Each structure stands twice: as C-alpha cells, then as structure tokens.
Amino acid sequence: MNLMHDIPARMEEELVDILARGERVRVERIVSWGQASPAGFWYDQPEHEWVALLAGAARLRFAEGDRVVSLAPGDALMIPAHVRHRVEWTDPGQPSVWLAVFYP
C-alpha cells in the first residue's frame, strides 16, 4: 500500500478510505482538494483523533479561543475528544492527504 497512490485528479467531496479498523480504533486516509467544513459546522467527536498531513496544505480552526492551526506536510496534531474543530481551508491547487487515527 502506498498512501500517495490512487488519488483522483479532482473531487467534489473529500475522499475517505478506511485503512484499518478494530474494535476501538480506526485509521483513515483522507484526501481533500480544496474542501472545507460547511459554514457554521463544527466537529464534536466522541473519540480522540491524531491527524498528520502527508501532502498539501490545510488550516484547522478550533472553537475554543478561535485558534487557527496551519498544517504543512509532516505536521501532526492531537485533537482530544469533544474539542470542537473544523477544516477551515485546504489547498485547492493540490491534494491534501491526511492520515487520521481515531480511538476512545
């Protein structure tokens, strides 16, 4: 498996591939081409999320403190459960490839 293969040239919606799943963990590859969270939408997940950006560029916004985090290839971030956040922006000119691990 190569996480950088089989990336569509353009997409209307993010592509989410579940790479591995267990009783208490899920690993996903997410590909974005300029997608962002809808206006007013916030993720409020019951599980922790560790995410790494493998390619592209992205910005996440966190509700608490209205904090924005810019991500470049190689950057990783831990998002604890129930921390409200949203994808503010992903680069529309190239794929942003994420590796995300969700766990309780």
Number of C-alpha atoms within 10 A of each C-alpha: 5 5 14 12 7 7 13 11 8 14 14 9 12 16 15 13 12 12 14 11 12 8 6 9 14 15 19 18 21 19 27 27 24 22 20 19 16 10 8 6 12 16 15 13 15 13 17 17 21 16 20 20 22 21 19 22 24 24 16 17 19 18 13 9 7 8 10 15 12 13 20 15 15 11 14 16 13 12 17 17 16 12 18 16 21 21 19 19 18 24 16 15 11 15 25 24 24 25 20 20 21 20 16 10
